[in-house]
Amino acid sequence: MNLLKALAAVGSMTFVSRILGFVRDTLIARVFGAGVYTDAFFVAFKIPNLLRRLFAEGAFSQAFVPVLAEYKNRRGHEATQDLVSKVATLLGLVLMLVTALGMLAAPLIAYISAPGWAHSEPESLALTIDMLRVIFPYILLISLVSLAGGVLNTYSRFSVPAFTPVWLNLAFIIAALFFAPYFDPPIMVLAWAVFAGGLLQLGFQLPFLCKIGMLPRLRLDLHDEGVWRILRLMGPAVFGVSIAQLSLLINTIFASFLESGSVSWLYYADRLMEFPTGLLGVALGTILLPSLSKSVADKAEHEYSSLLDWGLRLTLMLALPAAVALAVLSVPLVTSLFHYGAFAEHDVWMTRQALMAYSLGLLGLILVKVLAPAFYARQNVKTPVKIALFTLLATQLMNLLFVGWLHHAGLALAIGLGACINASLLYYYLRRAGTYQPLPGWAAFLLRVLLALILMGLALWFAAGTSASWLHADLWHKLLKLSGLVALGVLVYFGSLWVLGLRIHDFIKRAA
């Protein structure tokens, strides 16, 4: 399958999900604002999300997909289906235990996650505990969703896992619009929306697994060779992913000692960052991991290096303009999406600060999602773990350095710069090992991108207008003007690249 077409398919499905994600967050901001209640929900939702990334999208996928790709390419359908069944059974049993323990330990988990609330905001802490008990089963559901997604991606059914998050966003939107008044407090409806979204996502993927003959059966075999290979790979991978998630958890702890609303401001800024990160970083990582794993299984080293080179060029070409646009259009974006109802002008400025800080690290955040699969495809998880540990220490040092004078924005800046350090070290070790050899033409490519970035940034800066004009405009005027600015940025940037001699068919040839 042509990788650029696969990327377009994943990107288009992810785009739908992210747009609905913005609708969801706009509704949450409008109905609930940024304060005690939303802080409680975002903390409660973050904890299962951390475990989801640990058990599912993180360590599990990194260990599971390369082994699954090897089985598919070398051992045939029956052995592959047997492996999926055994892994799904073991994962389900472990996560049922984790879910039960999490629900029982909700008070302790909530206190560890936001210790600053114990005395300053006990209402937020109590609400977080109640929400955690409703949300925790989501870990089991979404981990099985991620397992199904790994199987579907290995079989080049990329669009299905990419579309799956749409169901969670729809659950949020329906809950906020129609069911909030029936809950006390109303924001409790969002916790039940998470649970319902997990059920919808899993139910959506099962028919597609059945179609390719990979629907898991109940089979527990702790002595299976393939299962043990995955477990051995998961060991260091769990450690590495937990380091990254620990960094996010520490940020929440820091934010709990800051001004009320800090957790929410970071969340809303992060959601804007998640759009390009998901649209490009997650999409590329999703496609590259099985493709790189296949190259390693086939011992095609040149193909492996070429795939990585293609991914890196595409990342730089698309991530850099996204970072510039997020910084230049920070006020238009925040006001257009969130400045309604309970979301006040003060919330706009605070969210804007976090977004501008995050934008400095966007390239690093996306590059990590492209470079890390290069190690996982070779079943090398130790090197990313060592790099993640160093990044954690560096991030916390930057937190201590920045939080005193930049407050919540300092926490966002530390995360972004930490991601840049992570990406730089991953690239360094790939080059040192000789597994990645850059193809010719990088200097000319970077020069063209830099010139196009400057022209785009200037065009957006002059066209955006004053902050006051965005703060006081109505919804449709803001959305129309924002759409025009996005179109202008795309036209100036890609038009400049075309004038400078960069052609899209160059990427099609590399991706074929």
C-alpha positions as CSV (number, residue, x, y, z in Angstrom):
1,M,0.0,0.0,0.0
2,N,1.3,3.4,-0.9
3,L,2.3,5.1,2.3
4,L,1.2,8.5,1.3
5,K,-2.2,7.2,0.5
6,A,-2.3,5.4,3.8
7,L,-1.2,8.6,5.6
8,A,-4.0,10.5,3.8
9,A,-6.5,7.9,4.8
10,V,-5.4,8.0,8.5
11,G,-5.0,11.7,8.4
12,S,-8.5,12.3,7.0
13,M,-10.1,10.0,9.7
14,T,-8.0,11.6,12.4
15,F,-9.1,15.1,11.1
16,V,-12.7,14.2,11.6
17,S,-12.0,13.0,15.1
18,R,-10.0,16.1,16.0
19,I,-12.7,18.4,14.6
20,L,-15.3,16.6,16.8
21,G,-12.8,16.9,19.6
22,F,-12.8,20.6,19.2
23,V,-16.6,20.7,19.2
24,R,-16.5,18.6,22.4
25,D,-14.0,20.9,24.1
26,T,-15.9,24.0,22.9
27,L,-19.0,22.6,24.5
28,I,-17.2,21.8,27.7
29,A,-15.7,25.2,27.9
30,R,-19.0,26.9,27.1
31,V,-21.1,24.8,29.6
32,F,-18.6,24.3,32.4
33,G,-15.9,27.0,31.9
34,A,-12.4,26.7,33.5
35,G,-12.5,26.3,37.3
36,V,-13.0,23.9,40.2
37,Y,-15.3,21.4,38.4
38,T,-13.4,21.3,35.1
39,D,-10.1,20.9,37.0
40,A,-11.5,17.9,38.8
41,F,-12.7,16.3,35.6
42,F,-9.5,16.9,33.7
43,V,-7.4,15.4,36.6
44,A,-9.8,12.4,36.8
45,F,-9.7,11.8,33.0
46,K,-5.9,12.2,32.9
47,I,-5.2,9.3,35.2
48,P,-6.9,6.6,33.2
49,N,-5.4,8.2,30.1
50,L,-1.9,7.8,31.5
51,L,-2.6,4.1,32.2
52,R,-4.2,3.7,28.8
53,R,-1.0,5.0,27.1
54,L,1.0,2.7,29.4
55,F,-0.9,-0.5,28.8
56,A,-2.2,0.1,25.3
57,E,-0.9,2.8,23.0
58,G,2.5,2.9,24.7
59,A,4.3,-0.1,25.9
60,F,1.9,-2.7,24.6
61,S,1.8,-1.5,21.0
62,Q,5.5,-1.0,20.9
63,A,6.0,-4.7,21.9
64,F,3.0,-6.2,20.2
65,V,3.0,-4.8,16.7
66,P,6.6,-5.8,15.7
67,V,6.0,-9.4,16.9
68,L,2.6,-9.5,15.3
69,A,4.1,-8.3,12.0
70,E,6.7,-11.0,12.1
71,Y,4.0,-13.7,12.7
72,K,1.9,-12.3,9.9
73,N,4.8,-12.3,7.4
74,R,6.5,-15.5,8.4
75,R,4.1,-17.9,10.2
76,G,0.7,-17.5,8.5
77,H,-2.8,-16.7,9.5
78,E,-3.6,-19.5,12.0
79,A,-0.5,-18.8,14.1
80,T,-1.1,-15.1,14.0
81,Q,-4.8,-15.5,15.1
82,D,-3.7,-17.8,17.9
83,L,-1.2,-15.2,19.1
84,V,-3.9,-12.4,19.1
85,S,-6.2,-14.6,21.1
86,K,-3.6,-15.4,23.8
87,V,-2.5,-11.8,24.1
88,A,-6.0,-10.5,24.3
89,T,-7.0,-12.9,27.0
90,L,-3.9,-12.1,29.1
91,L,-4.3,-8.4,28.6
92,G,-8.0,-8.5,29.5
93,L,-7.4,-10.4,32.7
94,V,-4.5,-8.1,33.9
95,L,-6.5,-4.9,33.1
96,M,-9.6,-6.2,34.9
97,L,-7.5,-6.5,38.0
98,V,-5.9,-3.0,37.4
99,T,-9.4,-1.5,37.0
100,A,-10.7,-3.0,40.2
101,L,-7.7,-1.9,42.2
102,G,-8.0,1.6,40.7
103,M,-11.6,2.0,41.7
104,L,-10.8,0.9,45.2
105,A,-7.8,3.1,45.5
106,A,-9.5,6.2,43.9
107,P,-9.0,8.4,47.0
108,L,-5.3,7.7,47.2
109,I,-4.8,8.2,43.5
110,A,-6.7,11.5,43.5
111,Y,-4.6,12.8,46.4
112,I,-1.3,11.8,44.8
113,S,-2.4,13.4,41.5
114,A,-3.4,16.7,43.0
115,P,-2.1,17.1,46.6
116,G,-2.5,20.8,46.5
117,W,-6.3,20.4,46.6
118,A,-6.4,18.6,49.9
119,H,-6.4,21.9,51.8
120,S,-7.1,24.6,49.1
121,E,-9.9,22.9,47.1
122,P,-11.4,19.8,49.0
123,E,-14.5,20.0,46.8
124,S,-12.4,19.4,43.7
125,L,-10.6,16.5,45.3
126,A,-13.9,14.8,46.4
127,L,-15.4,15.2,42.9
128,T,-12.2,13.8,41.3
129,I,-12.6,10.6,43.5
130,D,-16.2,10.1,42.4
131,M,-15.3,10.6,38.7
132,L,-12.4,8.2,38.9
133,R,-14.6,5.4,40.0
134,V,-16.8,5.9,37.0
135,I,-14.0,6.4,34.5
136,F,-11.6,3.6,35.6
137,P,-13.3,0.8,33.6
138,Y,-12.4,2.9,30.5
139,I,-8.8,1.6,30.9
140,L,-9.9,-2.0,30.2
141,L,-12.1,-1.0,27.3
142,I,-9.7,1.4,25.5
143,S,-6.8,-1.1,26.0
144,L,-8.7,-3.7,24.1
145,V,-9.5,-1.1,21.5
146,S,-5.8,-0.4,21.1
147,L,-5.1,-4.1,20.8
148,A,-7.7,-4.3,18.0
149,G,-6.2,-1.2,16.4
150,G,-2.7,-2.7,16.4
151,V,-4.1,-5.8,14.6
152,L,-6.0,-3.7,12.1
153,N,-3.0,-1.5,11.4
154,T,-0.8,-4.5,10.8
155,Y,-3.3,-5.7,8.2
156,S,-3.2,-2.2,6.6
157,R,-6.8,-1.3,7.8
158,F,-5.5,2.1,9.0
159,S,-8.7,4.0,8.6
160,V,-10.7,2.0,11.1
161,P,-8.5,2.7,14.2
162,A,-8.1,6.3,13.1
163,F,-11.8,6.8,13.0
164,T,-12.5,5.0,16.3
165,P,-11.9,8.0,18.6
166,V,-14.9,9.8,16.9
167,W,-17.2,7.7,19.1
168,L,-15.7,9.0,22.3
169,N,-16.1,12.6,21.1
170,L,-19.7,11.9,20.1
171,A,-20.4,10.5,23.5
172,F,-19.0,13.7,25.1
173,I,-21.0,15.9,22.8
174,I,-24.3,14.1,23.3
175,A,-23.8,13.9,27.1
176,A,-23.0,17.6,27.4
177,L,-25.9,18.7,25.2
178,F,-28.7,16.5,26.5
179,F,-27.9,14.8,29.8
180,A,-25.9,17.3,32.0
181,P,-29.0,18.7,33.8
182,Y,-29.8,15.3,35.1
183,F,-26.6,14.9,37.1
184,D,-25.5,16.6,40.3
185,P,-23.1,18.2,39.8
186,P,-23.8,18.4,36.0
187,I,-20.1,17.9,35.1
188,M,-20.4,14.3,36.4
189,V,-22.1,13.5,33.1
190,L,-18.6,13.7,31.4
191,A,-17.3,10.8,33.5
192,W,-20.2,8.6,32.3
193,A,-19.5,9.8,28.7
194,V,-16.0,8.5,29.0
195,F,-17.3,5.0,30.0
196,A,-19.9,5.0,27.2
197,G,-17.3,6.2,24.7
198,G,-15.1,3.2,25.6
199,L,-18.0,0.8,24.9
200,L,-18.8,2.4,21.6
201,Q,-15.2,2.3,20.4
202,L,-14.7,-1.4,21.2
203,G,-18.1,-2.3,19.6
204,F,-17.2,-0.4,16.4
205,Q,-13.9,-2.3,15.8
206,L,-15.1,-5.9,16.5
207,P,-16.8,-6.4,13.1
208,F,-13.7,-5.3,11.3
209,L,-11.6,-7.8,13.3
210,C,-14.1,-10.5,12.4
211,K,-13.9,-9.6,8.7
212,I,-10.1,-10.2,8.6
213,G,-10.5,-13.4,10.7
214,M,-8.7,-11.9,13.8
215,L,-11.5,-11.8,16.3
216,P,-9.9,-13.0,19.6
217,R,-11.0,-16.1,21.3
218,L,-10.7,-16.8,25.0
219,R,-7.3,-18.6,25.3
220,L,-4.9,-18.3,28.2
221,D,-1.5,-19.8,27.7
222,L,1.3,-18.4,29.9
223,H,3.9,-20.6,28.3
224,D,3.4,-19.4,24.7
225,E,6.7,-18.3,23.1
226,G,5.2,-15.3,21.3
227,V,3.4,-14.1,24.4
228,W,6.6,-14.2,26.4
229,R,8.5,-12.4,23.7
230,I,5.9,-9.6,23.9
231,L,6.2,-9.6,27.7
232,R,10.0,-9.4,27.6
233,L,9.7,-6.4,25.2
234,M,7.1,-4.8,27.3
235,G,9.2,-4.8,30.5
236,P,11.6,-2.0,29.4
237,A,8.8,-0.4,27.3
238,V,6.5,-0.1,30.3
239,F,9.4,1.6,32.2
240,G,10.0,4.0,29.3
241,V,6.4,4.9,28.7
242,S,5.8,5.3,32.4
243,I,8.6,7.8,32.5
244,A,6.9,9.9,29.9
245,Q,3.5,9.6,31.6
246,L,5.1,10.4,35.0
247,S,6.3,13.7,33.6
248,L,2.7,14.6,32.7
249,L,1.5,13.5,36.1
250,I,4.1,15.6,37.9
251,N,3.0,18.6,35.8
252,T,-0.5,18.1,37.2
253,I,0.9,18.0,40.7
254,F,2.7,21.3,40.1
255,A,-0.5,22.8,38.5
256,S,-2.6,21.8,41.6
257,F,-0.5,24.3,43.7
258,L,-1.1,27.1,41.2
259,E,-4.1,29.4,40.6
260,S,-7.5,27.7,40.2
261,G,-8.0,27.0,36.6
262,S,-4.4,26.2,35.8
263,V,-5.1,22.5,35.1
264,S,-7.9,23.5,32.7
265,W,-5.8,26.1,30.9
266,L,-3.1,23.5,30.3
267,Y,-5.8,21.1,29.1
268,Y,-7.3,23.4,26.6
269,A,-3.9,24.4,25.2
270,D,-2.9,20.8,25.0
271,R,-6.1,20.0,23.0
272,L,-5.0,22.6,20.4
273,M,-1.6,21.0,20.3
274,E,-3.1,17.6,19.9
275,F,-4.6,18.5,16.6
276,P,-1.3,18.6,14.6
277,T,0.3,16.0,16.9
278,G,-2.5,13.6,16.2
279,L,-3.1,14.5,12.6
280,L,0.6,14.1,11.7
281,G,2.6,12.5,14.5
282,V,0.2,9.7,15.5
283,A,-0.8,9.1,11.8
284,L,2.9,8.8,10.7
285,G,3.8,6.7,13.8
286,T,0.8,4.4,13.1
287,I,1.8,3.8,9.5
288,L,5.6,3.6,10.0
289,L,5.7,1.1,12.8
290,P,4.3,-1.9,10.9
291,S,6.1,-0.8,7.7
292,L,9.4,-0.5,9.4
293,S,8.8,-3.8,11.2
294,K,8.2,-5.5,7.9
295,S,11.4,-4.0,6.5
296,V,13.3,-5.4,9.5
297,A,11.7,-8.8,9.2
298,D,12.6,-8.9,5.5
299,K,16.1,-7.6,6.3
300,A,15.6,-4.7,3.9
301,E,17.9,-2.2,5.5
302,H,17.9,0.3,2.7
303,E,14.0,0.3,2.6
304,Y,14.0,0.8,6.4
305,S,16.3,3.9,6.1
306,S,14.4,5.3,3.2
307,L,11.1,5.0,5.0
308,L,12.5,6.9,8.0
309,D,14.0,9.6,5.8
310,W,10.6,10.1,4.1
311,G,8.9,10.3,7.5
312,L,11.4,12.9,8.8
313,R,11.1,15.1,5.8
314,L,7.3,15.0,5.8
315,T,7.3,15.8,9.5
316,L,9.5,18.8,9.2
317,M,7.6,20.1,6.2
318,L,4.2,19.9,8.0
319,A,5.0,20.3,11.7
320,L,7.0,23.5,11.5
321,P,4.3,25.5,9.8
322,A,1.8,24.1,12.4
323,A,4.0,25.3,15.2
324,V,4.4,28.8,13.7
325,A,0.6,29.0,13.1
326,L,-0.2,28.0,16.7
327,A,2.0,30.7,18.1
328,V,1.0,33.5,15.7
329,L,-2.7,32.6,15.8
330,S,-2.9,31.7,19.5
331,V,-5.6,34.4,20.4
332,P,-7.7,33.7,17.3
333,L,-7.7,30.0,18.0
334,V,-8.5,30.2,21.7
335,T,-11.2,32.8,21.3
336,S,-12.8,31.1,18.3
337,L,-13.0,27.7,20.0
338,F,-13.4,28.4,23.7
339,H,-14.3,32.0,24.5
340,Y,-18.1,31.5,25.1
341,G,-20.4,31.2,28.1
342,A,-18.4,30.4,31.3
343,F,-15.0,30.6,29.5
344,A,-14.0,34.2,30.5
345,E,-11.5,36.7,28.9
346,H,-9.0,35.9,31.7
347,D,-9.2,32.2,30.7
348,V,-8.3,33.2,27.1
349,W,-5.1,34.9,28.1
350,M,-4.0,32.1,30.4
351,T,-4.7,29.5,27.8
352,R,-2.9,31.5,25.2
353,Q,0.2,31.6,27.3
354,A,0.2,27.8,27.6
355,L,-0.4,27.4,23.9
356,M,2.5,29.6,22.9
357,A,4.8,27.7,25.3
358,Y,3.6,24.4,23.9
359,S,4.1,25.5,20.3
360,L,7.9,25.8,20.9
361,G,8.0,22.0,21.4
362,L,5.5,20.9,18.8
363,L,8.2,19.7,16.4
364,G,9.9,17.6,19.1
365,L,6.5,16.1,20.2
366,I,5.8,14.9,16.6
367,L,9.4,13.8,15.9
368,V,9.4,11.5,18.9
369,K,6.3,9.7,17.4
370,V,8.2,9.2,14.2
371,L,11.7,8.4,15.6
372,A,10.7,6.0,18.4
373,P,9.0,3.5,16.0
374,A,12.4,3.2,14.3
375,F,13.7,1.6,17.5
376,Y,10.6,-0.5,18.3
377,A,10.5,-2.0,14.8
378,R,14.0,-3.4,15.6
379,Q,12.6,-4.7,18.9
380,N,15.0,-2.3,20.6
381,V,13.2,-0.7,23.5
382,K,16.2,-0.2,25.9
383,T,17.6,2.8,24.0
384,P,14.3,4.8,24.0
385,V,13.9,4.0,27.7
386,K,17.3,5.4,28.6
387,I,16.5,8.5,26.6
388,A,13.1,8.9,28.3
389,L,14.7,8.7,31.7
390,F,17.1,11.4,30.9
391,T,14.3,13.5,29.4
392,L,12.2,13.1,32.6
393,L,15.0,14.5,34.7
394,A,15.6,17.4,32.3
395,T,11.9,18.2,32.2
396,Q,11.6,18.3,36.0
397,L,14.6,20.6,36.3
398,M,13.0,22.9,33.7
399,N,9.7,22.7,35.6
400,L,11.5,24.0,38.8
401,L,13.3,26.6,36.7
402,F,10.2,28.0,34.8
403,V,7.2,27.5,37.1
404,G,8.2,30.3,39.6
405,W,8.0,33.0,37.0
406,L,6.0,31.6,34.1
407,H,3.5,29.6,36.3
408,H,1.4,27.2,34.3
409,A,3.0,28.3,31.0
410,G,6.3,27.2,32.4
411,L,5.0,23.7,32.8
412,A,3.9,23.7,29.2
413,L,7.3,25.0,28.1
414,A,9.2,22.3,30.0
415,I,7.1,19.6,28.4
416,G,7.8,21.0,24.9
417,L,11.5,21.5,25.4
418,G,11.8,18.1,27.0
419,A,10.2,16.6,23.8
420,C,12.8,18.4,21.7
421,I,15.6,16.9,23.9
422,N,14.0,13.4,23.5
423,A,13.8,13.7,19.7
424,S,17.3,15.0,19.4
425,L,18.7,12.1,21.4
426,L,16.6,9.5,19.4
427,Y,18.0,10.9,16.2
428,Y,21.6,10.9,17.5
429,Y,21.5,7.3,18.5
430,L,19.9,6.2,15.2
431,R,22.7,7.9,13.3
432,R,25.4,6.6,15.6
433,A,24.1,3.0,15.1
434,G,24.2,3.5,11.3
435,T,20.6,2.2,10.9
436,Y,19.5,5.5,9.4
437,Q,21.4,7.1,6.6
438,P,19.9,10.5,5.4
439,L,19.3,10.6,1.6
440,P,20.8,13.5,-0.4
441,G,19.2,16.9,-0.6
442,W,18.5,17.8,3.0
443,A,20.3,21.2,3.0
444,A,18.3,22.5,0.0
445,F,15.1,21.0,1.5
446,L,15.6,22.8,4.9
447,L,16.4,26.1,3.2
448,R,13.2,26.0,1.2
449,V,11.1,25.2,4.3
450,L,12.7,28.0,6.3
451,L,12.0,30.6,3.6
452,A,8.4,29.4,3.2
453,L,7.9,29.6,7.0
454,I,9.1,33.2,7.2
455,L,6.7,34.2,4.4
456,M,3.8,32.4,6.0
457,G,4.5,33.8,9.5
458,L,4.6,37.4,8.2
459,A,1.4,36.9,6.2
460,L,-0.5,35.5,9.2
461,W,0.8,38.2,11.6
462,F,-0.4,41.1,9.5
463,A,-3.7,39.4,8.5
464,A,-4.7,38.3,12.0
465,G,-5.4,41.8,13.3
466,T,-5.6,42.9,17.0
467,S,-6.5,40.7,19.9
468,A,-9.4,43.0,20.9
469,S,-11.1,42.4,17.6
470,W,-11.2,38.6,18.3
471,L,-12.3,38.9,21.9
472,H,-15.5,40.9,21.0
473,A,-16.5,39.3,17.7
474,D,-19.4,36.9,17.4
475,L,-19.0,33.2,16.8
476,W,-19.6,33.1,13.1
477,H,-17.5,36.1,12.4
478,K,-14.6,34.5,14.3
479,L,-14.9,31.1,12.6
480,L,-15.2,32.7,9.2
481,K,-12.1,34.9,9.7
482,L,-10.1,32.0,11.3
483,S,-10.9,29.8,8.3
484,G,-9.7,32.6,6.0
485,L,-6.4,32.8,8.0
486,V,-5.9,29.1,7.8
487,A,-6.5,29.1,4.0
488,L,-4.1,32.1,3.7
489,G,-1.4,30.3,5.6
490,V,-1.8,27.1,3.6
491,L,-1.7,29.1,0.3
492,V,1.4,31.2,1.2
493,Y,3.4,28.3,2.7
494,F,2.7,25.6,0.0
495,G,2.7,28.2,-2.7
496,S,6.2,29.4,-1.6
497,L,7.4,25.8,-1.5
498,W,6.2,25.2,-5.0
499,V,7.9,28.4,-6.3
500,L,11.1,27.3,-4.5
501,G,11.0,24.0,-6.4
502,L,9.6,21.5,-3.9
503,R,7.1,19.1,-5.5
504,I,4.6,16.8,-3.8
505,H,5.4,14.0,-6.2
506,D,8.8,13.7,-4.7
507,F,7.2,12.5,-1.5
508,I,4.9,10.1,-3.5
509,K,7.9,8.5,-5.1
510,R,9.6,8.0,-1.8
511,A,6.5,6.7,-0.1
512,A,5.6,4.2,-2.8
